[in-house]
Amino acid sequence: MGADGSRSHCRFQIPEANRKWYFHEYPFAWFGILAQAPRSSDELIYANSANGFALISQRTETVQRMYFQCDPKENVADWDDERIWSEFRKRVNGNGFELKEGPVLEKMVLPFRSFVHTPMRHGNLFLAGDAAHTVPPTGAKGLNLALHDVKVLFEGLESFYSNGSNGLLESYSDRALERVWKAQHFSYWMTSMLHTAPGSDDFGRARQLGELHSVVSSRHARAYLAESYTGWPTGK
Ligand SMILES: Cc1cc2nc3c(=O)[nH]c(=O)nc-3n(C[C@H](O)[C@H](O)[C@H](O)COP(=O)(O)OP(=O)(O)OC[C@H]3O[C@@H](n4cnc5c(N)ncnc54)[C@H](O)[C@@H]3O)c2cc1C
């Protein structure tokens, strides 16, 4: 089993002629911080602002993790606490909401991309998790996909060792990839809907707000987002 993460060595064991890689690069990254601060909200906050995307997530009563969209070449050394909080304020404060601030404990730039390695099986080598696919973090699907791969592989191994049937092992890659591509689409969609593309024109910005209004004003669109975010049913 090759489950050695996004810098996988295992996937290079599959001959080039037997694999296909799918890539998508994004023109932005996340500037992430861990801050000593109280919770600002009970729920995650995803913000699409005229100044770019921000995500406020909660960790404990006293430590929070937050991100804002940045240039992939951004240097964390250029950002002191005041500059960081000022960027967050521009993106999330307003309409009566005010972010709770505190000392920044950690800061990092997280570039991301979409990647899929196919097939996820070569002979007796089974790839799982980030070794086979990565998604932008916007949809929070990476770890969930890795766990689903393991579930599908477990079913194949269980079937093989309990009754000698290798049908589920043979179909491992196809079954895992079906969910991978759904998650790729969802992660791409969330990313493009919530981030500001560099060079985006007035039409692009207004269309994006139209897209957001379409989602929040439609019960069906909200249900699609919620179902995709929390994960689809699993089955054999
Ligand atoms: C900032 C950030 C936020 C995220 N948020 C979310 C989220 O909210 N929800 C979500 O679902 N996902 C999230 N993810 C993605 C998630 O962390 C990954 O998709 C997930 O960890 C992938 O699991 P994995 O086991 O495939 O790979 P990894 O977690 O990378 O584990 C691979 C393991 O293999 C080991 N390894 C590598 N090479 C070797 C070797 N040669 N020999 C032995 N061991 C080796 C590594 O040390 C590592 O322990 C986030 C990722 C980031 C970066």
The ligand as an SDF file (V2000), in Angstrom:
LIG
                    3D

 53 58  0  0  0  0  0  0  0  0999 V2000
   -3.3730   23.4130    6.1740 C   0  0  0  0  0  0  0  0  0  0  0  0
   -4.1240   22.1620    5.8300 C   0  0  0  0  0  0  0  0  0  0  0  0
   -5.4440   22.0200    6.2500 C   0  0  0  0  0  0  0  0  0  0  0  0
   -6.1550   20.8650    5.9620 C   0  0  0  0  0  0  0  0  0  0  0  0
   -7.4500   20.7510    6.3830 N   0  0  0  0  0  0  0  0  0  0  0  0
   -8.1450   19.6420    6.1030 C   0  0  0  0  0  0  0  0  0  0  0  0
   -9.5040   19.5040    6.5290 C   0  0  0  0  0  0  0  0  0  0  0  0
  -10.0590   20.3880    7.1800 O   0  0  0  0  0  0  0  0  0  0  0  0
  -10.1780   18.3700    6.1950 N   0  0  0  0  0  0  0  0  0  0  0  0
   -9.5960   17.3720    5.4740 C   0  0  0  0  0  0  0  0  0  0  0  0
  -10.2620   16.3590    5.1780 O   0  0  0  0  0  0  0  0  0  0  0  0
   -8.3010   17.4750    5.0640 N   0  0  0  0  0  0  0  0  0  0  0  0
   -7.5670   18.5710    5.3610 C   0  0  0  0  0  0  0  0  0  0  0  0
   -6.2660   18.6860    4.9460 N   0  0  0  0  0  0  0  0  0  0  0  0
   -5.6710   17.6210    4.1180 C   0  0  0  0  0  0  0  0  0  0  0  0
   -5.1870   16.4390    4.9440 C   0  0  0  0  0  0  0  0  0  0  0  0
   -4.2720   16.8630    5.9390 O   0  0  0  0  0  0  0  0  0  0  0  0
   -4.5130   15.4180    4.0090 C   0  0  0  0  0  0  0  0  0  0  0  0
   -5.3170   15.2050    2.8690 O   0  0  0  0  0  0  0  0  0  0  0  0
   -4.3220   14.0960    4.7340 C   0  0  0  0  0  0  0  0  0  0  0  0
   -3.4270   14.2760    5.8180 O   0  0  0  0  0  0  0  0  0  0  0  0
   -3.7850   13.0290    3.7790 C   0  0  0  0  0  0  0  0  0  0  0  0
   -3.5170   11.8780    4.5170 O   0  0  0  0  0  0  0  0  0  0  0  0
   -2.4310   10.8590    4.0000 P   0  0  0  0  0  0  0  0  0  0  0  0
   -2.3610    9.7960    5.0630 O   0  0  0  0  0  0  0  0  0  0  0  0
   -2.7180   10.4480    2.6110 O   0  0  0  0  0  0  0  0  0  0  0  0
   -1.0690   11.6700    3.9350 O   0  0  0  0  0  0  0  0  0  0  0  0
   -0.2330   12.3070    5.1300 P   0  0  0  0  0  0  0  0  0  0  0  0
   -1.1060   12.8070    6.2140 O   0  0  0  0  0  0  0  0  0  0  0  0
    0.7260   13.2600    4.4850 O   0  0  0  0  0  0  0  0  0  0  0  0
    0.5570   11.0630    5.7340 O   0  0  0  0  0  0  0  0  0  0  0  0
    1.5940   10.4180    5.0070 C   0  0  0  0  0  0  0  0  0  0  0  0
    2.5120    9.7740    6.0290 C   0  0  0  0  0  0  0  0  0  0  0  0
    3.4870    9.0000    5.3320 O   0  0  0  0  0  0  0  0  0  0  0  0
    4.7320    9.2180    5.9630 C   0  0  0  0  0  0  0  0  0  0  0  0
    5.7910    8.9370    4.9790 N   0  0  0  0  0  0  0  0  0  0  0  0
    6.1090    9.6470    3.8720 C   0  0  0  0  0  0  0  0  0  0  0  0
    7.1290    9.0720    3.2200 N   0  0  0  0  0  0  0  0  0  0  0  0
    7.4660    7.9680    3.9300 C   0  0  0  0  0  0  0  0  0  0  0  0
    8.4520    6.9580    3.7700 C   0  0  0  0  0  0  0  0  0  0  0  0
    9.2930    6.9770    2.7380 N   0  0  0  0  0  0  0  0  0  0  0  0
    8.4950    5.9820    4.6870 N   0  0  0  0  0  0  0  0  0  0  0  0
    7.6330    5.9590    5.7320 C   0  0  0  0  0  0  0  0  0  0  0  0
    6.6770    6.8880    5.9360 N   0  0  0  0  0  0  0  0  0  0  0  0
    6.6060    7.8730    5.0480 C   0  0  0  0  0  0  0  0  0  0  0  0
    4.7030   10.6760    6.4020 C   0  0  0  0  0  0  0  0  0  0  0  0
    5.6270   10.9040    7.4360 O   0  0  0  0  0  0  0  0  0  0  0  0
    3.2670   10.8000    6.8880 C   0  0  0  0  0  0  0  0  0  0  0  0
    3.1370   10.4360    8.2350 O   0  0  0  0  0  0  0  0  0  0  0  0
   -5.5300   19.8280    5.2300 C   0  0  0  0  0  0  0  0  0  0  0  0
   -4.1940   19.9650    4.8170 C   0  0  0  0  0  0  0  0  0  0  0  0
   -3.4990   21.1230    5.1010 C   0  0  0  0  0  0  0  0  0  0  0  0
   -2.0580   21.2480    4.6410 C   0  0  0  0  0  0  0  0  0  0  0  0
  1  2  1  0
  2  3  1  0
  2 52  2  0
  3  4  2  0
  4  5  1  0
  4 50  1  0
  5  6  2  0
  6  7  1  0
  6 13  1  0
  7  8  2  0
  7  9  1  0
  9 10  1  0
 10 11  2  0
 10 12  1  0
 12 13  2  0
 13 14  1  0
 14 15  1  0
 14 50  1  0
 15 16  1  0
 16 17  1  0
 16 18  1  0
 18 19  1  0
 18 20  1  0
 20 21  1  0
 20 22  1  0
 22 23  1  0
 23 24  1  0
 24 25  2  0
 24 26  1  0
 24 27  1  0
 27 28  1  0
 28 29  2  0
 28 30  1  0
 28 31  1  0
 31 32  1  0
 32 33  1  0
 33 34  1  0
 33 48  1  0
 34 35  1  0
 35 36  1  0
 35 46  1  0
 36 37  1  0
 36 45  1  0
 37 38  2  0
 38 39  1  0
 39 40  1  0
 39 45  2  0
 40 41  1  0
 40 42  2  0
 42 43  1  0
 43 44  2  0
 44 45  1  0
 46 47  1  0
 46 48  1  0
 48 49  1  0
 50 51  2  0
 51 52  1  0
 52 53  1  0
M  END
$$$$
